[in-house]
Amino acid sequence: MVHYKRSSTALLAATFVLLACAAIIGLDIWRTWQAHQIDERDAGISVTNMARALAQHADDTLKEADTVLVGLLERLRIDGTGPAALERLHRLLAVQVKELPQLNGIFVYDSQGRWIVNSQPKLDNTQNNADREYFIYHRDHPGDGPHIGPPVRSRSTGKWIATVTRRVNNADGSFGGVVLATVDMAYFQRFYDSFNIGKSGAILLGLNSGTIVFRRPLREDSIGKSMADAAIFRDHASKNASGLAIIKSSQDGVVRINGYRHLETFPLFVSVALSHDEVFAEWRADAYMHMVGVLLLVTGFAVMGRRMVAQIDHRSIAENEANEARAQVEKLNQILERLALQDGLTRLANRRQFDVALAREMGRAVRSGRSLALIMIDVDRFKLYNDLYGHLAGDECLRKVGKSILSGERRADDLAARYGGEEFTIILPDCDAAGALAIAEQIRLAVRAQQIEHTANPDGIVTVSLGIGCLTKVKRETSVRDLISMADQALYRAKDEGRDRVGM
Ligand SMILES: Nc1nc2c(ncn2[C@@H]2O[C@H](COP(=O)(O)OP(=O)(O)OP(=O)(O)O)[C@@H](O)[C@H]2O)c(=O)[nH]1
């Protein structure tokens, strides 16, 4: 079976198809990666913007509550806490709570924690808030700035509330009580619910101490609890004013993109988180669709490419076969040509080739005016050789003699040929009689040098006789026969004169 190597065109086509497939896949991977980068950047911008808006909102809300407290303190300082003043104050507080939707209530406590006046329709003066964190804080801290305490459940409404408080100082600077504005968590909840953060997103409002003030989704049991161990606080919000962080939740295992920011005025921070899975859900669906599309495209391309390569292969195999057949035919032709022009026994030129060559050289000699020599060579007493050693040995002898004659071919145009039977000839173009004589003598000696036994010959070895025909200034009317007969006659003379010699 003949194996054909894959053609370079087929290899080129296969390489092109492979490269094209790789390029399509590579481009799609690059495009998908780019889309992922863009979505990730957009999600980061989104949570950062939301965190900024929520921080501003919380700051404004608490600032409004604190502004009310500043006014209240001023009023207490000027009007005092007499019954008439408290009555006027009560009406004012009720109006203020009505006007400011974020405010749940406004309260004034004396130095023992007793309720003096508040925004509620009816004052319950049996209550005491001396145990509240903010009360203890202001009692123990003489500073007159606002204080944001941990969220508490309102004793008046039972709701979760955020507290903004300030210390009331007596005229001598001693502790005179606390003014309190409470912010309803529902106010934060309504605002936070207006943001689209997906199903697994989260919003958190916390104190800088790590206490949770409010969170969405709302889990009441977490309000007021510490989140000091949560990564968003421990590793990020407790260290930086604002930032971005991708964190896997230790509670639900969801990976979230978190944006956080501290409030400008109050010691709180907000954090907004979007679920990584939800942010990239659209990207993922798009990537899968693209992947399927690209796989179909590449498969189609590969199948078509394979067919194309196979066709190129088939064509190239057919071409190879045709080329091989042509080469074989050419080889056969050469063999036939050689056989047609060569003598089968001695491998010298045969008579046909000799006739053609001699006619050609005669023509050339006529045209060029150069001489042309021909040597006829005949094995001496060859009939006796055959009789003595047999016909097969005779053939072998002729082969050996042929080799010696071939040594007379010195130039490209010289031609040694078997003329017929045991008779040989050599054409020597552009060779004069002296040159032909030298070559003839060399052939004669070469045959002798082979020392082929021939007991019926005088010296006991095979010898040859040679006759030279030579034409100088060949005339157009001179024929090849003239030259052959000239050489033949010289050969007869050599035979007559005793053989093993050159006749002229
Ligand atoms: N073995 C063999 N013998 C051949 C071949 N061609 C011719 N002969 C023989 O060569 C012999 C030629 O003999 P002759 O022409 O009588 O001449 P000769 O015996 O060589 O004697 P001279 O030429 O006078 O020396 C014949 O017996 C042919 O049969 C050949 O191809 N092979």
The ligand as an SDF file (V2000), in Angstrom:
LIG
                    3D

 32 34  0  0  0  0  0  0  0  0999 V2000
   29.2720  -16.3650  -29.0120 N   0  0  0  0  0  0  0  0  0  0  0  0
   28.9150  -15.5470  -29.9810 C   0  0  0  0  0  0  0  0  0  0  0  0
   29.4170  -15.7070  -31.1820 N   0  0  0  0  0  0  0  0  0  0  0  0
   29.0710  -14.8740  -32.2200 C   0  0  0  0  0  0  0  0  0  0  0  0
   28.2160  -13.8040  -31.9950 C   0  0  0  0  0  0  0  0  0  0  0  0
   28.0820  -13.1040  -33.1510 N   0  0  0  0  0  0  0  0  0  0  0  0
   28.8480  -13.7360  -34.0950 C   0  0  0  0  0  0  0  0  0  0  0  0
   29.4600  -14.8260  -33.5400 N   0  0  0  0  0  0  0  0  0  0  0  0
   30.3290  -15.7550  -34.1210 C   0  0  0  0  0  0  0  0  0  0  0  0
   31.5170  -15.1420  -34.5010 O   0  0  0  0  0  0  0  0  0  0  0  0
   32.0910  -15.8940  -35.5250 C   0  0  0  0  0  0  0  0  0  0  0  0
   32.6890  -15.0500  -36.5850 C   0  0  0  0  0  0  0  0  0  0  0  0
   33.5320  -15.8080  -37.3060 O   0  0  0  0  0  0  0  0  0  0  0  0
   34.1620  -15.3500  -38.6350 P   0  0  0  0  0  0  0  0  0  0  0  0
   33.3980  -14.2470  -39.2310 O   0  0  0  0  0  0  0  0  0  0  0  0
   34.3510  -16.5650  -39.4810 O   0  0  0  0  0  0  0  0  0  0  0  0
   35.5570  -14.8640  -38.3070 O   0  0  0  0  0  0  0  0  0  0  0  0
   36.6360  -15.2780  -37.2500 P   0  0  0  0  0  0  0  0  0  0  0  0
   36.4280  -16.6770  -36.8000 O   0  0  0  0  0  0  0  0  0  0  0  0
   36.5530  -14.2880  -36.1030 O   0  0  0  0  0  0  0  0  0  0  0  0
   37.9290  -15.1710  -38.0020 O   0  0  0  0  0  0  0  0  0  0  0  0
   38.6250  -13.8510  -38.4120 P   0  0  0  0  0  0  0  0  0  0  0  0
   37.6790  -12.7210  -38.2880 O   0  0  0  0  0  0  0  0  0  0  0  0
   39.1090  -14.0680  -39.7540 O   0  0  0  0  0  0  0  0  0  0  0  0
   39.7240  -13.7150  -37.3710 O   0  0  0  0  0  0  0  0  0  0  0  0
   30.9600  -16.7700  -36.0610 C   0  0  0  0  0  0  0  0  0  0  0  0
   31.2630  -18.1430  -35.7470 O   0  0  0  0  0  0  0  0  0  0  0  0
   29.7350  -16.2930  -35.3700 C   0  0  0  0  0  0  0  0  0  0  0  0
   28.8700  -17.3640  -35.0740 O   0  0  0  0  0  0  0  0  0  0  0  0
   27.6830  -13.6590  -30.6920 C   0  0  0  0  0  0  0  0  0  0  0  0
   26.8860  -12.7620  -30.4430 O   0  0  0  0  0  0  0  0  0  0  0  0
   28.0690  -14.5360  -29.7510 N   0  0  0  0  0  0  0  0  0  0  0  0
  1  2  1  0
  2  3  2  0
  2 32  1  0
  3  4  1  0
  4  5  2  0
  4  8  1  0
  5  6  1  0
  5 30  1  0
  6  7  2  0
  7  8  1  0
  8  9  1  0
  9 10  1  0
  9 28  1  0
 10 11  1  0
 11 12  1  0
 11 26  1  0
 12 13  1  0
 13 14  1  0
 14 15  2  0
 14 16  1  0
 14 17  1  0
 17 18  1  0
 18 19  2  0
 18 20  1  0
 18 21  1  0
 21 22  1  0
 22 23  2  0
 22 24  1  0
 22 25  1  0
 26 27  1  0
 26 28  1  0
 28 29  1  0
 30 31  2  0
 30 32  1  0
M  END
$$$$
